[in-house]
Structures are given as structure tokens and as C-alpha cells.
Amino acid sequence: MYIVNQDICTGCGTCADVCPTDAIKIESKKAVITWACTDCGACPRYCPEGAIRKQNVALAAPGA
């Protein structure tokens, strides 16, 4: 999943425009990536501020 650095994001909407799954919304003048994200990588490539980065999410093993 990708995350947005809210301190850097200017809310320009470029990421939302290039998102093929409409997983990015602009809320309170900042980009927010929803769980509809498919990790395609379009948003960080096009973000003019470099505010989006990959977040590695570790999932617990079943029964852990």
C-alpha cells in the first residue's frame, strides 16, 4: 500500500487523476489513499511533490 506524507502533499490532485481505481480522494486539501488501492505505482510516479511512498505492511500469519 502507498501512503501520503500529509506534511508535503499540496492537494493538487495529480495522484487522484492518474489513479486507475479511483482509490485516491482529496480530503481537507490533502490526498488520502483508500483500501481500493491496488499498488499499481502510478501515484508516486506522478506526484510532483514526492509526497507518496510505498509502505510495507506486515501481515500476521494465521494463528499467530
Backbone as XML, in Angstrom:
<?xml version="1.0"?>
<chain id="A" units="angstrom">
  <residue number="1" name="MET">
    <atom name="N" x="0.849" y="-1.183" z="0.000"/>
    <atom name="CA" x="0.000" y="0.000" z="0.000"/>
    <atom name="C" x="0.888" y="1.237" z="0.000"/>
  </residue>
  <residue number="2" name="TYR">
    <atom name="N" x="0.381" y="2.289" z="-0.556"/>
    <atom name="CA" x="1.075" y="3.567" z="-0.598"/>
    <atom name="C" x="0.490" y="4.499" z="0.453"/>
  </residue>
  <residue number="3" name="ILE">
    <atom name="N" x="1.321" y="5.382" z="0.964"/>
    <atom name="CA" x="0.859" y="6.364" z="1.940"/>
    <atom name="C" x="1.269" y="7.754" z="1.484"/>
  </residue>
  <residue number="4" name="VAL">
    <atom name="N" x="0.542" y="8.743" z="1.952"/>
    <atom name="CA" x="0.784" y="10.133" z="1.598"/>
    <atom name="C" x="1.389" y="10.857" z="2.797"/>
  </residue>
  <residue number="5" name="ASN">
    <atom name="N" x="2.496" y="11.533" z="2.580"/>
    <atom name="CA" x="3.080" y="12.388" z="3.612"/>
    <atom name="C" x="2.251" y="13.672" z="3.615"/>
  </residue>
  <residue number="6" name="GLN">
    <atom name="N" x="1.390" y="13.812" z="4.606"/>
    <atom name="CA" x="0.472" y="14.952" z="4.673"/>
    <atom name="C" x="1.198" y="16.286" z="4.847"/>
  </residue>
  <residue number="7" name="ASP">
    <atom name="N" x="2.427" y="16.264" z="5.349"/>
    <atom name="CA" x="3.195" y="17.497" z="5.510"/>
    <atom name="C" x="3.695" y="18.036" z="4.176"/>
  </residue>
  <residue number="8" name="ILE">
    <atom name="N" x="3.863" y="17.137" z="3.201"/>
    <atom name="CA" x="4.384" y="17.536" z="1.892"/>
    <atom name="C" x="3.276" y="17.729" z="0.860"/>
  </residue>
  <residue number="9" name="CYS">
    <atom name="N" x="2.202" y="16.948" z="0.970"/>
    <atom name="CA" x="1.106" y="16.979" z="-0.009"/>
    <atom name="C" x="0.496" y="18.377" z="-0.106"/>
  </residue>
  <residue number="10" name="THR">
    <atom name="N" x="0.333" y="18.839" z="-1.346"/>
    <atom name="CA" x="-0.290" y="20.142" z="-1.575"/>
    <atom name="C" x="-1.753" y="20.019" z="-1.995"/>
  </residue>
  <residue number="11" name="GLY">
    <atom name="N" x="-2.225" y="18.772" z="-2.164"/>
    <atom name="CA" x="-3.620" y="18.573" z="-2.559"/>
    <atom name="C" x="-3.893" y="18.922" z="-4.006"/>
  </residue>
  <residue number="12" name="CYS">
    <atom name="N" x="-2.865" y="18.864" z="-4.848"/>
    <atom name="CA" x="-3.029" y="19.259" z="-6.253"/>
    <atom name="C" x="-3.971" y="18.336" z="-7.024"/>
  </residue>
  <residue number="13" name="GLY">
    <atom name="N" x="-4.069" y="17.064" z="-6.587"/>
    <atom name="CA" x="-4.986" y="16.125" z="-7.235"/>
    <atom name="C" x="-4.387" y="15.339" z="-8.386"/>
  </residue>
  <residue number="14" name="THR">
    <atom name="N" x="-3.117" y="15.543" z="-8.688"/>
    <atom name="CA" x="-2.494" y="14.804" z="-9.781"/>
    <atom name="C" x="-2.575" y="13.308" z="-9.546"/>
  </residue>
  <residue number="15" name="CYS">
    <atom name="N" x="-2.313" y="12.878" z="-8.320"/>
    <atom name="CA" x="-2.360" y="11.451" z="-7.992"/>
    <atom name="C" x="-3.755" y="10.882" z="-8.211"/>
  </residue>
  <residue number="16" name="ALA">
    <atom name="N" x="-4.762" y="11.612" z="-7.810"/>
    <atom name="CA" x="-6.142" y="11.160" z="-7.991"/>
    <atom name="C" x="-6.486" y="11.067" z="-9.472"/>
  </residue>
  <residue number="17" name="ASP">
    <atom name="N" x="-5.964" y="11.993" z="-10.263"/>
    <atom name="CA" x="-6.229" y="11.988" z="-11.704"/>
    <atom name="C" x="-5.634" y="10.767" z="-12.396"/>
  </residue>
  <residue number="18" name="VAL">
    <atom name="N" x="-4.469" y="10.299" z="-11.936"/>
    <atom name="CA" x="-3.810" y="9.176" z="-12.607"/>
    <atom name="C" x="-4.166" y="7.822" z="-12.010"/>
  </residue>
  <residue number="19" name="CYS">
    <atom name="N" x="-4.873" y="7.798" z="-10.893"/>
    <atom name="CA" x="-5.209" y="6.535" z="-10.239"/>
    <atom name="C" x="-6.250" y="5.770" z="-11.053"/>
  </residue>
  <residue number="20" name="PRO">
    <atom name="N" x="-5.906" y="4.560" z="-11.535"/>
    <atom name="CA" x="-6.850" y="3.814" z="-12.370"/>
    <atom name="C" x="-8.018" y="3.204" z="-11.600"/>
  </residue>
  <residue number="21" name="THR">
    <atom name="N" x="-7.938" y="3.151" z="-10.273"/>
    <atom name="CA" x="-9.015" y="2.540" z="-9.489"/>
    <atom name="C" x="-9.782" y="3.551" z="-8.645"/>
  </residue>
  <residue number="22" name="ASP">
    <atom name="N" x="-9.503" y="4.837" z="-8.848"/>
    <atom name="CA" x="-10.150" y="5.899" z="-8.071"/>
    <atom name="C" x="-9.978" y="5.686" z="-6.569"/>
  </residue>
  <residue number="23" name="ALA">
    <atom name="N" x="-8.793" y="5.210" z="-6.174"/>
    <atom name="CA" x="-8.518" y="4.913" z="-4.769"/>
    <atom name="C" x="-7.996" y="6.126" z="-4.006"/>
  </residue>
  <residue number="24" name="ILE">
    <atom name="N" x="-7.825" y="7.253" z="-4.694"/>
    <atom name="CA" x="-7.284" y="8.442" z="-4.038"/>
    <atom name="C" x="-8.331" y="9.539" z="-4.051"/>
  </residue>
  <residue number="25" name="LYS">
    <atom name="N" x="-8.573" y="10.074" z="-2.879"/>
    <atom name="CA" x="-9.533" y="11.162" z="-2.716"/>
    <atom name="C" x="-8.798" y="12.363" z="-2.135"/>
  </residue>
  <residue number="26" name="ILE">
    <atom name="N" x="-9.283" y="13.550" z="-2.434"/>
    <atom name="CA" x="-8.745" y="14.763" z="-1.832"/>
    <atom name="C" x="-9.703" y="15.165" z="-0.723"/>
  </residue>
  <residue number="27" name="GLU">
    <atom name="N" x="-9.195" y="15.126" z="0.500"/>
    <atom name="CA" x="-9.996" y="15.473" z="1.673"/>
    <atom name="C" x="-9.246" y="16.522" z="2.478"/>
  </residue>
  <residue number="28" name="SER">
    <atom name="N" x="-9.918" y="17.588" z="2.810"/>
    <atom name="CA" x="-9.300" y="18.694" z="3.557"/>
    <atom name="C" x="-8.017" y="19.165" z="2.877"/>
  </residue>
  <residue number="29" name="LYS">
    <atom name="N" x="-8.069" y="19.232" z="1.552"/>
    <atom name="CA" x="-6.960" y="19.720" z="0.716"/>
    <atom name="C" x="-5.707" y="18.854" z="0.785"/>
  </residue>
  <residue number="30" name="LYS">
    <atom name="N" x="-5.894" y="17.560" z="1.069"/>
    <atom name="CA" x="-4.790" y="16.595" z="1.109"/>
    <atom name="C" x="-5.251" y="15.289" z="0.456"/>
  </residue>
  <residue number="31" name="ALA">
    <atom name="N" x="-4.311" y="14.585" z="-0.175"/>
    <atom name="CA" x="-4.632" y="13.291" z="-0.780"/>
    <atom name="C" x="-4.734" y="12.223" z="0.299"/>
  </residue>
  <residue number="32" name="VAL">
    <atom name="N" x="-5.706" y="11.337" z="0.114"/>
    <atom name="CA" x="-5.905" y="10.203" z="1.015"/>
    <atom name="C" x="-6.067" y="8.966" z="0.136"/>
  </residue>
  <residue number="33" name="ILE">
    <atom name="N" x="-5.256" y="7.948" z="0.407"/>
    <atom name="CA" x="-5.322" y="6.712" z="-0.365"/>
    <atom name="C" x="-6.189" y="5.711" z="0.400"/>
  </residue>
  <residue number="34" name="THR">
    <atom name="N" x="-7.204" y="5.188" z="-0.286"/>
    <atom name="CA" x="-8.148" y="4.261" z="0.348"/>
    <atom name="C" x="-7.697" y="2.816" z="0.134"/>
  </residue>
  <residue number="35" name="TRP">
    <atom name="N" x="-8.438" y="1.891" z="0.741"/>
    <atom name="CA" x="-8.125" y="0.476" z="0.614"/>
    <atom name="C" x="-8.413" y="-0.056" z="-0.778"/>
  </residue>
  <residue number="36" name="ALA">
    <atom name="N" x="-8.981" y="0.740" z="-1.653"/>
    <atom name="CA" x="-9.194" y="0.318" z="-3.040"/>
    <atom name="C" x="-7.892" y="0.334" z="-3.841"/>
  </residue>
  <residue number="37" name="CYS">
    <atom name="N" x="-6.823" y="0.807" z="-3.224"/>
    <atom name="CA" x="-5.505" y="0.865" z="-3.873"/>
    <atom name="C" x="-5.054" y="-0.544" z="-4.266"/>
  </residue>
  <residue number="38" name="THR">
    <atom name="N" x="-4.569" y="-0.691" z="-5.496"/>
    <atom name="CA" x="-4.083" y="-1.987" z="-5.986"/>
    <atom name="C" x="-2.569" y="-2.008" z="-6.119"/>
  </residue>
  <residue number="39" name="ASP">
    <atom name="N" x="-1.883" y="-1.022" z="-5.559"/>
    <atom name="CA" x="-0.414" y="-0.941" z="-5.594"/>
    <atom name="C" x="0.142" y="-0.866" z="-7.011"/>
  </residue>
  <residue number="40" name="CYS">
    <atom name="N" x="-0.539" y="-0.184" z="-7.902"/>
    <atom name="CA" x="-0.061" y="-0.104" z="-9.285"/>
    <atom name="C" x="1.174" y="0.794" z="-9.423"/>
  </residue>
  <residue number="41" name="GLY">
    <atom name="N" x="1.343" y="1.743" z="-8.488"/>
    <atom name="CA" x="2.525" y="2.599" z="-8.510"/>
    <atom name="C" x="2.403" y="3.862" z="-9.336"/>
  </residue>
  <residue number="42" name="ALA">
    <atom name="N" x="1.238" y="4.146" z="-9.859"/>
    <atom name="CA" x="1.078" y="5.354" z="-10.678"/>
    <atom name="C" x="1.221" y="6.625" z="-9.850"/>
  </residue>
  <residue number="43" name="CYS">
    <atom name="N" x="0.646" y="6.645" z="-8.659"/>
    <atom name="CA" x="0.626" y="7.875" z="-7.862"/>
    <atom name="C" x="2.012" y="8.404" z="-7.493"/>
  </residue>
  <residue number="44" name="PRO">
    <atom name="N" x="2.940" y="7.573" z="-7.000"/>
    <atom name="CA" x="4.247" y="8.153" z="-6.666"/>
    <atom name="C" x="5.026" y="8.594" z="-7.896"/>
  </residue>
  <residue number="45" name="ARG">
    <atom name="N" x="4.784" y="7.949" z="-9.035"/>
    <atom name="CA" x="5.480" y="8.350" z="-10.265"/>
    <atom name="C" x="5.062" y="9.742" z="-10.722"/>
  </residue>
  <residue number="46" name="TYR">
    <atom name="N" x="3.815" y="10.101" z="-10.485"/>
    <atom name="CA" x="3.306" y="11.377" z="-10.986"/>
    <atom name="C" x="3.194" y="12.479" z="-9.950"/>
  </residue>
  <residue number="47" name="CYS">
    <atom name="N" x="3.364" y="12.166" z="-8.674"/>
    <atom name="CA" x="3.246" y="13.188" z="-7.625"/>
    <atom name="C" x="4.365" y="14.222" z="-7.788"/>
  </residue>
  <residue number="48" name="PRO">
    <atom name="N" x="4.018" y="15.480" z="-8.080"/>
    <atom name="CA" x="5.054" y="16.499" z="-8.290"/>
    <atom name="C" x="5.814" y="16.871" z="-7.016"/>
  </residue>
  <residue number="49" name="GLU">
    <atom name="N" x="5.258" y="16.545" z="-5.863"/>
    <atom name="CA" x="5.898" y="16.902" z="-4.595"/>
    <atom name="C" x="6.686" y="15.740" z="-3.991"/>
  </residue>
  <residue number="50" name="GLY">
    <atom name="N" x="6.538" y="14.546" z="-4.555"/>
    <atom name="CA" x="7.196" y="13.374" z="-3.979"/>
    <atom name="C" x="6.620" y="12.994" z="-2.627"/>
  </residue>
  <residue number="51" name="ALA">
    <atom name="N" x="5.327" y="13.227" z="-2.463"/>
    <atom name="CA" x="4.672" y="13.026" z="-1.167"/>
    <atom name="C" x="4.127" y="11.625" z="-0.949"/>
  </residue>
  <residue number="52" name="ILE">
    <atom name="N" x="4.246" y="10.761" z="-1.952"/>
    <atom name="CA" x="3.669" y="9.420" z="-1.840"/>
    <atom name="C" x="4.784" y="8.384" z="-1.884"/>
  </residue>
  <residue number="53" name="ARG">
    <atom name="N" x="4.707" y="7.437" z="-0.943"/>
    <atom name="CA" x="5.720" y="6.382" z="-0.920"/>
    <atom name="C" x="5.074" y="5.052" z="-0.554"/>
  </residue>
  <residue number="54" name="LYS">
    <atom name="N" x="5.781" y="3.991" z="-0.892"/>
    <atom name="CA" x="5.324" y="2.643" z="-0.594"/>
    <atom name="C" x="5.481" y="2.363" z="0.893"/>
  </residue>
  <residue number="55" name="GLN">
    <atom name="N" x="4.468" y="1.789" z="1.497"/>
    <atom name="CA" x="4.531" y="1.378" z="2.890"/>
    <atom name="C" x="4.415" y="-0.132" z="2.915"/>
  </residue>
  <residue number="56" name="ASN">
    <atom name="N" x="5.398" y="-0.758" z="3.486"/>
    <atom name="CA" x="5.345" y="-2.211" z="3.611"/>
    <atom name="C" x="4.482" y="-2.562" z="4.812"/>
  </residue>
  <residue number="57" name="VAL">
    <atom name="N" x="3.470" y="-3.370" z="4.572"/>
    <atom name="CA" x="2.547" y="-3.760" z="5.632"/>
    <atom name="C" x="2.787" y="-5.242" z="5.923"/>
  </residue>
  <residue number="58" name="ALA">
    <atom name="N" x="3.211" y="-5.520" z="7.122"/>
    <atom name="CA" x="3.430" y="-6.901" z="7.521"/>
    <atom name="C" x="2.121" y="-7.481" z="8.026"/>
  </residue>
  <residue number="59" name="LEU">
    <atom name="N" x="1.764" y="-8.612" z="7.500"/>
    <atom name="CA" x="0.532" y="-9.266" z="7.923"/>
    <atom name="C" x="0.894" y="-10.416" z="8.851"/>
  </residue>
  <residue number="60" name="ALA">
    <atom name="N" x="0.126" y="-10.597" z="9.879"/>
    <atom name="CA" x="0.372" y="-11.690" z="10.813"/>
    <atom name="C" x="-0.002" y="-13.011" z="10.173"/>
  </residue>
  <residue number="61" name="ALA">
    <atom name="N" x="0.774" y="-14.021" z="10.460"/>
    <atom name="CA" x="0.487" y="-15.348" z="9.954"/>
    <atom name="C" x="-0.785" y="-15.876" z="10.617"/>
  </residue>
  <residue number="62" name="PRO">
    <atom name="N" x="-1.557" y="-16.688" z="9.907"/>
    <atom name="CA" x="-2.763" y="-17.256" z="10.502"/>
    <atom name="C" x="-2.426" y="-17.998" z="11.794"/>
  </residue>
  <residue number="63" name="GLY">
    <atom name="N" x="-3.199" y="-17.760" z="12.822"/>
    <atom name="CA" x="-2.985" y="-18.415" z="14.110"/>
    <atom name="C" x="-1.919" y="-17.784" z="14.974"/>
  </residue>
  <residue number="64" name="ALA">
    <atom name="N" x="-1.351" y="-16.659" z="14.497"/>
    <atom name="CA" x="-0.284" y="-16.010" z="15.275"/>
    <atom name="C" x="-0.861" y="-15.150" z="16.376"/>
  </residue>
</chain>
